[in-house]
């Protein structure tokens, strides 16, 4: 499976390059790079619970979102190269810290190595669910490789309008790619299931981040998801957009989402009948919710 790096088509960019020799769109080599491995308490309640989600933040990314709050690792590539054995050990260490799950953050470009690490960790006793935390911009064939290894998909659905995807994340086909990827995720997981403590054990949470002045696009996403999946998946409607750096080309991104915009989206979701959704209260658009990338646990 590691040979997949030698002609890498793991993500929808389809670079077809040998990552043992050169870099593709994501700027990752064939070696896994990790920026942080630690308990995280600010995911959705059924993921973090009280004891936290065992998050492993991977460096590099196959999107180039101009507003990314994790730019230090996603674009600038901060992190440390680790072996497959070390990655497996990190998973086991997080379980020992009472993590509710192993939460793989931006993992797409390392899937072959991640699968090997999961197999190794499970052979050593790893028993908690595995969460695949993704931008949604996924190659269906790569997702099929993950069948049986991933319990929960925690996925973004960023744009309905492909023009937004093109301008803000450099992917003009975001909606088509992400909608097909979600179909494969749902095929693998089916309806959401929870344990007696209310923690998700299998299923899908789709994150819909409301961007300033773009609430109508979020409504279209929500409508699409509800028409297709009803309440068989959970939505997470988020107001936590945080402007990190001044974005000259898209000035609407240089402010937070106001209460009226966000409440309008929530009212819309309730009006069309959505029952299974997480909603955020005020105060989430704050840099304190962004982890410190300091190689903790790596």
DRENMI-33372 format. One line per 5 residues: for each residue z, x, y of N, C-alpha, C, O. Coordinates in steps of 0.02 Angstrom, whole numbers, plus 50000, padded with zeros to 5 digits. Layout:
% residues N
Z/X/Y/Z/X/Y/Z/X/Y/Z/X/Y | ...
***
This chain:
% residues 298
50000/50041/49939/50000/50000/50000/50000/50043/50063/49973/50022/50115 | 50030/50102/50059/50031/50147/50117/49961/50168/50137/49949/50187/50194 | 49914/50164/50090/49844/50181/50105/49813/50135/50157/49762/50151/50186 | 49844/50077/50169/49817/50031/50219/49817/50062/50288/49780/50040/50332 | 49858/50113/50299/49859/50147/50364/49795/50189/50375/49778/50206/50431
49761/50205/50319/49703/50250/50325/49640/50216/50349/49592/50249/50370 | 49640/50150/50347/49588/50110/50380/49623/50048/50406/49619/49995/50376 | 49657/50056/50462/49706/50005/50482/49674/49944/50513/49643/49947/50566 | 49682/49888/50478/49663/49822/50502/49722/49774/50494/49713/49715/50482 | 49783/49801/50502/49843/49761/50492/49850/49705/50542/49876/49651/50526
49827/49716/50603/49833/49664/50654/49763/49639/50675/49713/49669/50655 | 49760/49587/50715/49695/49558/50734/49652/49603/50778/49595/49585/50793 | 49676/49660/50799/49635/49706/50838/49581/49738/50794/49528/49759/50819 | 49593/49741/50729/49545/49769/50680/49518/49836/50705/49458/49843/50717 | 49562/49884/50713/49542/49950/50738/49502/49990/50687/49458/50029/50705
49517/49980/50622/49483/50015/50567/49487/50091/50574/49440/50127/50557 | 49544/50116/50600/49551/50188/50608/49602/50215/50558/49641/50178/50529 | 49600/50280/50549/49646/50315/50504/49707/50335/50544/49704/50384/50583 | 49762/50299/50536/49822/50313/50576/49857/50377/50554/49905/50398/50588 | 49837/50407/50500/49865/50473/50482/49834/50528/50525/49859/50584/50527
49779/50510/50560/49743/50561/50600/49737/50543/50674/49734/50587/50716 | 49736/50478/50690/49725/50458/50759/49764/50393/50773/49793/50364/50728 | 49763/50372/50836/49800/50313/50856/49753/50255/50872/49700/50265/50902 | 49773/50195/50852/49735/50135/50869/49765/50101/50930/49798/50132/50971 | 49752/50036/50935/49773/49998/50994/49848/49998/51003/49872/50001/51059
49885/49995/50948/49958/49991/50953/49991/50058/50968/50049/50061/50987 | 49953/50113/50960/49978/50181/50974/50028/50206/50923/50065/50253/50936 | 50031/50173/50864/50077/50194/50812/50041/50238/50761/49982/50228/50747 | 50077/50287/50734/50050/50327/50680/50066/50292/50614/50084/50233/50614 | 50058/50327/50559/50076/50298/50494/50150/50306/50479/50173/50284/50426
50188/50336/50525/50260/50344/50516/50297/50290/50555/50281/50278/50613 | 50345/50258/50524/50384/50206/50557/50427/50237/50612/50458/50288/50603 | 50427/50204/50670/50468/50226/50726/50514/50168/50747/50491/50112/50757 | 50578/50182/50753/50629/50131/50768/50668/50152/50830/50685/50210/50838 | 50683/50103/50873/50720/50116/50935/50792/50095/50931/50834/50119/50970
50809/50049/50886/50878/50023/50883/50888/49985/50818/50843/49951/50795 | 50947/49992/50789/50966/49954/50729/51039/49934/50737/51084/49975/50729 | 51050/49870/50754/51118/49850/50772/51125/49774/50768/51075/49738/50764 | 51186/49750/50768/51198/49678/50771/51178/49652/50839/51190/49684/50890 | 51148/49593/50839/51124/49562/50901/51148/49489/50901/51142/49454/50851
51175/49467/50958/51209/49402/50960/51172/49350/51003/51198/49296/51014 | 51112/49366/51026/51079/49323/51073/51014/49292/51047/50971/49272/51085 | 51008/49289/50980/50952/49252/50951/50973/49179/50947/51027/49160/50970 | 50930/49137/50918/50946/49066/50910/51010/49060/50866/51023/49102/50824 | 51049/49006/50877/51113/48999/50842/51108/49005/50766/51153/49033/50734
51055/48979/50736/51049/48981/50663/51027/49050/50638/51024/49061/50578 | 51012/49095/50684/50994/49164/50665/51053/49211/50679/51073/49249/50635 | 51081/49208/50739/51137/49253/50756/51203/49230/50727/51243/49271/50705 | 51215/49164/50727/51280/49139/50705/51336/49173/50744/51327/49191/50802 | 51393/49181/50712/51449/49213/50746/51450/49288/50734/51473/49326/50778
51427/49311/50677/51433/49382/50661/51372/49423/50681/51372/49484/50675 | 51318/49390/50704/51261/49426/50731/51204/49435/50681/51213/49431/50620 | 51146/49446/50710/51086/49459/50671/51074/49534/50668/51082/49569/50718 | 51057/49559/50610/51047/49631/50601/50978/49653/50623/50932/49656/50583 | 50971/49667/50688/50905/49679/50717/50885/49752/50711/50923/49798/50725
50822/49761/50690/50790/49827/50689/50731/49823/50736/50682/49789/50721 | 50735/49857/50793/50682/49855/50843/50632/49912/50829/50650/49971/50832 | 50570/49893/50815/50518/49942/50802/50482/49961/50866/50474/49920/50911 | 50461/50023/50870/50425/50048/50929/50351/50031/50923/50324/50023/50868 | 50318/50026/50981/50247/50010/50988/50234/49936/50974/50278/49901/50950
50174/49913/50991/50158/49842/50986/50082/49832/50989/50046/49872/51019 | 50058/49779/50956/49986/49765/50956/49966/49719/51014/49906/49704/51021 | 50014/49696/51054/49998/49661/51116/50012/49707/51175/50046/49758/51168 | 49986/49689/51232/50001/49726/51293/50018/49676/51348/49981/49668/51397 | 50075/49641/51339/50096/49591/51387/50119/49626/51451/50163/49669/51450
50089/49607/51507/50104/49642/51570/50176/49628/51593/50201/49664/51636 | 50209/49577/51565/50277/49560/51585/50329/49577/51532/50385/49553/51535 | 50311/49619/51484/50355/49633/51427/50422/49660/51450/50425/49707/51490 | 50476/49631/51425/50543/49654/51444/50564/49715/51403/50613/49748/51419 | 50528/49729/51348/50544/49786/51306/50491/49841/51313/50477/49877/51265
50462/49847/51372/50407/49894/51384/50424/49966/51362/50381/50003/51340 | 50487/49984/51370/50509/50052/51352/50490/50070/51281/50472/50127/51266 | 50495/50020/51236/50478/50035/51166/50409/50008/51147/50374/50039/51107 | 50390/49950/51175/50327/49919/51153/50265/49956/51179/50217/49965/51142 | 50267/49978/51242/50210/50012/51273/50221/50087/51277/50176/50127/51263
50282/50108/51298/50296/50179/51307/50312/50214/51241/50311/50276/51238 | 50329/50175/51189/50337/50204/51122/50401/50241/51109/50405/50282/51063 | 50453/50227/51150/50517/50260/51137/50543/50242/51067/50539/50185/51046 | 50570/50291/51032/50599/50279/50967/50601/50343/50926/50582/50397/50950 | 50623/50337/50864/50629/50395/50820/50595/50379/50754/50604/50325/50726
50556/50426/50729/50523/50416/50664/50575/50418/50609/50620/50460/50608 | 50568/50370/50562/50614/50366/50505/50574/50359/50441/50518/50333/50441 | 50604/50381/50386/50572/50374/50321/50582/50303/50294/50623/50265/50321 | 50546/50286/50243/50554/50221/50211/50625/50215/50182/50657/50163/50186 | 50650/50269/50154/50719/50269/50127/50769/50256/50183/50816/50217/50174
50759/50288/50240/50807/50278/50296/50803/50206/50321/50854/50177/50338 | 50743/50177/50324/50735/50108/50345/50772/50061/50297/50805/50015/50319 | 50766/50074/50232/50802/50034/50183/50878/50041/50192/50915/49992/50188 | 50901/50102/50205/50972/50113/50216/50997/50077/50278/51054/50052/50279 | 50956/50074/50331/50977/50037/50391/50989/49964/50375/51037/49934/50399
50945/49935/50333/50954/49866/50314/51020/49856/50277/51057/49809/50291 | 51035/49901/50231/51098/49897/50194/51159/49907/50238/51210/49874/50229 | 51153/49952/50287/51208/49964/50334/51222/49902/50377/51280/49886/50391 | 51169/49868/50397/51178/49807/50436/51211/49751/50395/51252/49714/50420 | 51192/49747/50331/51225/49698/50287/51299/49715/50280/51341/49670/50278
51315/49779/50275/51385/49799/50270/51425/49781/50333/51486/49772/50329 | 51390/49776/50390/51423/49757/50453/51428/49681/50460/51446/49655/50513 | 51411/49645/50406/51416/49572/50403/51361/49537/50442/51371/49482/50467 | 51303/49569/50448/51245/49537/50479/51226/49475/50439/51230/49475/50378 | 51204/49423/50474/51183/49362/50439/51114/49370/50407/51097/49334/50360
51075/49417/50432/51007/49427/50408/50983/49495/50432/51016/49527/50474 | 50926/49516/50407/50891/49575/50433/50834/49550/50476/50789/49515/50451 | 50835/49568/50539/50789/49541/50589/50741/49597/50611/50760/49642/50649 | 50679/49593/50587/50629/49645/50600/50590/49627/50663/50550/49580/50663 | 50602/49664/50717/50576/49646/50783/50513/49686/50798/50515/49748/50800
50457/49651/50809/50391/49680/50820/50371/49726/50763/50363/49786/50772 | 50364/49697/50703/50354/49738/50643/50281/49746/50620/50268/49784/50574 | 50235/49709/50650/50168/49700/50623/50134/49764/50601/50105/49767/50547 | 50137/49815/50643/50098/49876/50631/50130/49922/50579/50103/49975/50564 | 50188/49902/50553/50222/49942/50501/50231/49903/50435/50272/49923/50394
50194/49850/50426/50205/49806/50368/50206/49843/50301/50251/49831/50261 | 50158/49888/50286/50161/49921/50220/50226/49958/50208/50255/49954/50153 | 50250/49993/50258/50313/50031/50251/50373/49983/50246/50420/49996/50209 | 50370/49929/50284/50425/49880/50282/50431/49848/50214/50487/49839/50188 | 50376/49831/50183/50378/49802/50116/50410/49850/50067/50453/49830/50027
50391/49914/50070/50421/49964/50026/50496/49970/50039/50535/49977/49992 | 50516/49968/50102/50587/49974/50119/50626/49913/50094/50682/49920/50070 | 50597/49854/50101/50631/49793/50076/50641/49798/50001/50694/49782/49975 | 50589/49819/49965/50594/49825/49892/50649/49874/49874/50689/49861/49828 | 50652/49930/49909/50703/49980/49895/50773/49954/49911/50820/49963/49872
50780/49921/49969/50845/49895/49988/50869/49841/49940/50928/49839/49922 | 50823/49798/49919/50842/49746/49871/50863/49776/49804/50908/49750/49771 | 50830/49830/49784/50849/49862/49721/50919/49892/49725/50951/49904/49674 | 50942/49903/49787/51010/49930/49798/51060/49876/49817/51117/49891/49834 | 51039/49812/49814/51087/49758/49823/51079/49716/49886/51119/49671/49896
51029/49729/49928/51019/49688/49988/51008/49615/49968/50966/49600/49926 | 51047/49570/49998/51043/49500/49976/51035/49450/50032/51024/49390/50019 | 51040/49472/50096/51035/49425/50152/50962/49412/50169/50918/49452/50151 | 50947/49356/50203/50877/49339/50220/50844/49392/50265/50878/49427/50303 | 50778/49396/50259/50738/49440/50301/50701/49398/50352/50666/49350/50335
50709/49415/50416/50677/49380/50472/50620/49424/50499/50629/49483/50513 | 50561/49393/50506/50503/49428/50534/50493/49402/50605/50471/49345/50615 | 50512/49444/50654/50516/49424/50724/50454/49451/50760/50448/49511/50773 | 50407/49406/50775/50340/49427/50794/50313/49391/50856/50337/49338/50875 | 50264/49422/50888/50229/49392/50944/50184/49334/50923/50160/49296/50965
50174/49327/50858/50129/49275/50833/50058/49298/50824/50018/49265/50790 | 50040/49354/50855/49972/49380/50852/49964/49421/50788/49971/49482/50788 | 49951/49385/50733/49954/49413/50666/49889/49402/50628/49854/49352/50637 | 49873/49450/50585/49817/49445/50539/49841/49407/50476/49890/49427/50445 | 49807/49353/50458/49828/49313/50401/49831/49354/50337/49877/49345/50297
49784/49400/50327/49784/49440/50267/49846/49485/50263/49872/49498/50209 | 49869/49508/50320/49931/49548/50321/49991/49505/50306/50036/49526/50269 | 49993/49444/50333/50048/49399/50318/50051/49383/50243/50105/49376/50215 | 49993/49378/50211/49993/49364/50139/50027/49419/50099/50057/49406/50047 | 50023/49481/50124/50058/49536/50091/50133/49527/50092/50169/49552/50048
50157/49490/50142/50229/49480/50152/50258/49422/50112/50319/49412/50110 | 50215/49384/50079/50237/49325/50040/50287/49348/49987/50271/49390/49945 | 50346/49318/49989/50398/49336/49941/50448/49387/49968/50501/49397/49939 | 50430/49419/50024/50475/49468/50055/50510/49441/50117/50565/49462/50134 | 50477/49393/50150/50504/49366/50213/50531/49295/50200/50498/49254/50170
50592/49283/50224/50624/49218/50216/50614/49174/50278/50606/49113/50272 | 50616/49204/50336/50614/49167/50400/50563/49200/50446/50564/49260/50456 | 50519/49160/50474/50474/49184/50527/50500/49159/50594/50506/49099/50606 | 50516/49207/50637/50538/49194/50705/50481/49217/50750/50476/49275/50768 | 50438/49169/50768/50374/49188/50797/50365/49158/50867/50385/49101/50880
50334/49196/50910/50314/49170/50975/50251/49128/50968/50211/49137/50922 | 50243/49080/51014/50178/49048/51026/50170/49050/51102/50193/49005/51137 | 50136/49102/51126/50138/49119/51197/50091/49078/51240/50110/49058/51295 | 50030/49065/51216/49979/49034/51259/49938/48982/51221/49919/48991/51164 | 49925/48927/51255/49875/48879/51232/49807/48898/51263/49756/48896/51230
49809/48916/51326/49749/48935/51364/49732/49008/51349/49770/49053/51367 | 49674/49019/51318/49655/49088/51301/49644/49132/51362/49648/49193/51357 | 49630/49101/51419/49621/49141/51480/49687/49175/51499/49688/49231/51523 | 49742/49139/51488/49808/49169/51500/49820/49227/51452/49844/49280/51472 | 49803/49217/51389/49810/49270/51340/49769/49331/51358/49792/49388/51351
49709/49320/51381/49665/49375/51401/49693/49413/51460/49695/49474/51460 | 49716/49376/51510/49740/49408/51572/49808/49441/51563/49819/49496/51589 | 49854/49408/51528/49923/49432/51527/49939/49476/51466/49986/49516/51469 | 49901/49468/51412/49917/49507/51351/49856/49541/51320/49861/49571/51266 | 49800/49538/51355/49739/49572/51332/49717/49549/51263/49693/49588/51222
49724/49483/51251/49698/49455/51189/49665/49388/51203/49700/49338/51211 | 49599/49387/51207/49563/49326/51226/49561/49272/51173/49538/49216/51186 | 49583/49288/51112/49581/49240/51057/49651/49223/51032/49660/49208/50973 | 49700/49226/51075/49770/49218/51054/49782/49152/51019/49813/49151/50965 | 49759/49096/51046/49774/49031/51017/49746/49025/50946/49781/49005/50900
49682/49042/50938/49652/49035/50872/49686/49079/50820/49699/49056/50764 | 49701/49141/50838/49733/49187/50791/49804/49164/50774/49823/49163/50716 | 49842/49145/50825/49912/49127/50814/49919/49061/50776/49963/49054/50734 | 49875/49014/50789/49879/48950/50753/49864/48959/50679/49896/48928/50637 | 49816/49002/50662/49801/49016/50592/49858/49055/50559/49875/49042/50501
49887/49101/50596/49943/49140/50569/50002/49094/50554/50036/49101/50503 | 50015/49046/50598/50070/49000/50587/50059/48956/50526/50106/48940/50490 | 49998/48938/50513/49982/48900/50453/50002/48939/50390/50030/48911/50343 | 49988/49004/50390/50006/49045/50333/50082/49054/50328/50109/49052/50273 | 50115/49062/50384/50188/49066/50383/50219/49003/50352/50265/49006/50311
50192/48946/50372/50218/48882/50347/50203/48874/50272/50244/48847/50235 | 50145/48897/50251/50129/48894/50180/50181/48932/50139/50199/48911/50084 | 50204/48988/50166/50252/49029/50130/50322/49000/50130/50357/49005/50080 | 50343/48972/50186/50414/48952/50192/50427/48878/50179/50480/48860/50154 | 50379/48835/50197/50392/48763/50194/50443/48742/50246/50454/48777/50295
50474/48685/50234/50523/48658/50282/50584/48703/50287/50601/48739/50240 | 50616/48701/50345/50675/48743/50357/50733/48722/50312/50745/48663/50300 | 50770/48772/50288/50831/48759/50250/50888/48799/50281/50877/48853/50309 | 50949/48773/50274/51008/48803/50305/51064/48806/50254/51066/48767/50207 | 51111/48853/50264/51169/48855/50220/51225/48812/50249/51216/48779/50301
51282/48811/50216/51337/48767/50237/51365/48785/50306/51399/48745/50338 | 51351/48847/50329/51376/48868/50394/51325/48856/50450/51336/48876/50507 | 51269/48824/50433/51218/48809/50482/51170/48866/50496/51131/48863/50544 | 51172/48919/50456/51127/48975/50463/51062/48962/50425/51064/48936/50369 | 51006/48979/50455/50942/48968/50422/50934/49017/50364/50948/49077/50371
50913/48991/50308/50901/49033/50250/50826/49039/50234/50805/49087/50202 | 50787/48991/50257/50715/48993/50247/50682/48947/50299/50709/48894/50315 | 50625/48969/50326/50590/48925/50372/50559/48960/50430/50547/49021/50429 | 50545/48922/50483/50509/48947/50541/50543/48922/50605/50560/48863/50611 | 50552/48967/50653/50568/48949/50721/50511/48975/50765/50494/49034/50763
50482/48931/50804/50429/48950/50850/50456/48952/50921/50482/48902/50946 | 50451/49010/50952/50476/49019/51020/50422/49003/51071/50366/49029/51067 | 50439/48961/51119/50393/48944/51173/50427/48965/51238/50472/48930/51263 | 50406/49021/51266/50434/49047/51328/50397/49016/51387/50337/49024/51394 | 50434/48980/51428/50404/48950/51488/50395/49005/51540/50442/49039/51559
50333/49013/51563/50318/49061/51615/50316/49026/51683/50299/48967/51686 | 50333/49060/51737/50332/49029/51804/50264/48998/51820/50213/49030/51813 | 50265/48936/51841/50206/48896/51861/50161/48878/51802/50109/48846/51812 | 50178/48896/51740/50135/48883/51683/50166/48834/51634/50153/48837/51574 | 50208/48789/51658/50241/48742/51613/50192/48695/51579/50205/48672/51523
50137/48680/51611/50087/48636/51579/50058/48668/51517/50043/48633/51468 | 50050/48734/51517/50026/48768/51457/50077/48763/51401/50058/48753/51343 | 50140/48770/51417/50193/48763/51367/50194/48693/51338/50203/48685/51277 | 50183/48643/51379/50180/48574/51354/50124/48566/51303/50132/48532/51252 | 50067/48596/51316/50010/48591/51270/50027/48624/51203/50008/48599/51150
50061/48680/51207/50083/48713/51145/50130/48668/51106/50122/48658/51045 | 50180/48640/51140/50229/48597/51108/50195/48536/51077/50212/48517/51020 | 50149/48507/51112/50114/48449/51086/50074/48467/51023/50075/48430/50974 | 50040/48524/51025/50002/48547/50967/50048/48557/50907/50033/48535/50852 | 50104/48592/50918/50149/48607/50863/50180/48544/50833/50188/48539/50772
50197/48496/50876/50229/48435/50850/50179/48391/50813/50196/48361/50762 | 50118/48388/50838/50067/48348/50804/50053/48377/50735/50041/48339/50687 | 50054/48442/50728/50036/48475/50665/50095/48480/50616/50086/48470/50556 | 50155/48496/50642/50211/48512/50597/50269/48462/50602/50315/48465/50562 | 50266/48417/50651/50321/48370/50662/50387/48408/50667/50390/48460/50700
50440/48383/50634/50504/48418/50638/50517/48461/50577/50574/48475/50560 | 50463/48483/50544/50470/48527/50486/50481/48600/50506/50500/48641/50465 | 50469/48616/50569/50486/48681/50597/50532/48669/50657/50536/48614/50683 | 50567/48722/50677/50608/48718/50737/50570/48750/50795/50536/48801/50787 | 50576/48720/50854/50551/48751/50915/50610/48781/50952/50666/48757/50948
50596/48834/50989/50645/48864/51034/50612/48868/51102/50570/48911/51115 | 50632/48822/51146/50601/48817/51212/50643/48858/51260/50701/48841/51274 | 50614/48911/51287/50653/48964/51320/50640/48967/51395/50583/48962/51418 | 50694/48974/51433/50688/48981/51506/50707/49051/51529/50719/49061/51589 | 50711/49099/51483/50741/49164/51498/50693/49215/51526/50709/49274/51530
50633/49194/51545/50585/49242/51573/50619/49282/51629/50647/49254/51676 | 50615/49348/51622/50648/49393/51670/50596/49441/51700/50568/49482/51664 | 50584/49437/51765/50538/49485/51796/50570/49554/51798/50622/49564/51830 | 50540/49602/51764/50568/49669/51760/50537/49715/51813/50573/49747/51852 | 50471/49718/51813/50436/49760/51862/50390/49716/51904/50368/49663/51881
50375/49737/51964/50330/49699/52007/50260/49701/51977/50233/49755/51962 | 50230/49642/51968/50163/49637/51939/50114/49617/51993/50110/49558/52012 | 50078/49665/52018/50035/49655/52077/49979/49605/52062/49963/49564/52105 | 49949/49609/52003/49889/49569/51989/49906/49495/51977/49863/49452/51987 | 49967/49481/51957/49987/49411/51941/50054/49397/51975/50106/49397/51943
50052/49384/52040/50115/49377/52078/50159/49319/52055/50219/49320/52069 | 50130/49269/52021/50172/49213/51997/50223/49237/51946/50272/49202/51933 | 50212/49296/51917/50259/49322/51867/50319/49358/51898/50363/49381/51863 | 50319/49364/51964/50372/49401/51997/50431/49357/52018/50468/49373/52065 | 50440/49302/51982/50498/49259/51995/50519/49227/51929/50482/49230/51880
50578/49198/51929/50602/49164/51869/50576/49093/51867/50547/49068/51915 | 50586/49061/51810/50568/48990/51801/50623/48948/51834/50682/48957/51821 | 50603/48901/51877/50654/48860/51910/50676/48802/51865/50642/48786/51816 | 50731/48772/51882/50760/48719/51840/50712/48660/51832/50707/48631/51778 | 50676/48643/51885/50630/48586/51882/50575/48599/51831/50558/48555/51791
50547/48659/51832/50494/48676/51784/50519/48670/51712/50487/48639/51670 | 50577/48700/51701/50603/48701/51632/50624/48631/51609/50608/48611/51553 | 50659/48595/51652/50681/48527/51633/50622/48481/51620/50626/48436/51579 | 50567/48492/51657/50507/48453/51647/50479/48464/51576/50457/48416/51544 | 50481/48526/51553/50458/48541/51485/50504/48510/51433/50481/48481/51384
50569/48514/51444/50617/48485/51398/50609/48409/51395/50609/48380/51340 | 50601/48377/51452/50591/48305/51453/50528/48286/51415/50527/48236/51379 | 50477/48326/51422/50414/48312/51387/50425/48316/51311/50403/48272/51274 | 50460/48369/51288/50473/48377/51217/50513/48318/51189/50498/48293/51135 | 50563/48295/51226/50603/48238/51204/50562/48174/51204/50570/48132/51160
50519/48167/51254/50479/48105/51260/50430/48098/51202/50416/48041/51181 | 50403/48153/51176/50355/48146/51121/50390/48141/51053/50358/48132/51002 | 50457/48148/51054/50496/48134/50993/50524/48194/50957/50550/48187/50901 | 50520/48253/50986/50545/48313/50952/50621/48310/50945/50657/48296/50993 | 50644/48323/50884/50716/48323/50870/50741/48393/50854/50797/48411/50874
50701/48433/50820/50724/48500/50799/50701/48553/50849/50647/48582/50842 | 50742/48564/50898/50725/48614/50950/50788/48643/50980/50839/48609/50988 | 50783/48708/50996/50836/48741/51033/50815/48742/51107/50757/48753/51123 | 50864/48729/51150/50851/48730/51222/50904/48774/51255/50960/48779/51231 | 50885/48806/51309/50930/48854/51342/50959/48825/51405/50927/48788/51442
51022/48844/51418/51054/48826/51480/51041/48880/51532/51010/48931/51516 | 51063/48869/51593/51051/48917/51647/51084/48984/51635/51130/48990/51594 | 51059/49036/51670/51089/49102/51665/51060/49147/51613/51084/49203/51603 | 51006/49125/51578/50978/49167/51526/50927/49216/51553/50910/49265/51520 | 50902/49204/51614/50854/49251/51643/50893/49308/51676/50901/49310/51736
50916/49353/51634/50961/49405/51656/50948/49468/51615/50942/49464/51554 | 50944/49525/51648/50929/49587/51613/50983/49606/51563/50971/49648/51519 | 51043/49577/51568/51096/49594/51521/51080/49570/51451/51112/49592/51403 | 51033/49524/51444/51013/49499/51378/50963/49546/51344/50946/49537/51286 | 50939/49597/51381/50891/49644/51354/50930/49701/51322/50971/49732/51356
50919/49716/51258/50958/49769/51225/50947/49837/51258/50896/49850/51289 | 50997/49881/51249/50990/49950/51269/50958/49989/51212/50984/49990/51157 | 50902/50020/51225/50868/50058/51173/50891/50130/51176/50865/50171/51214 | 50940/50145/51134/50973/50211/51135/50978/50242/51066/51018/50287/51054 | 50935/50218/51020/50934/50243/50951/50997/50226/50912/51011/50258/50861
51036/50178/50935/51096/50158/50897/51076/50137/50827/51028/50099/50817 | 51112/50163/50778/51102/50144/50708/51042/50175/50676/51029/50162/50617 | 51003/50215/50713/50941/50244/50685/50955/50311/50651/50909/50343/50625
***
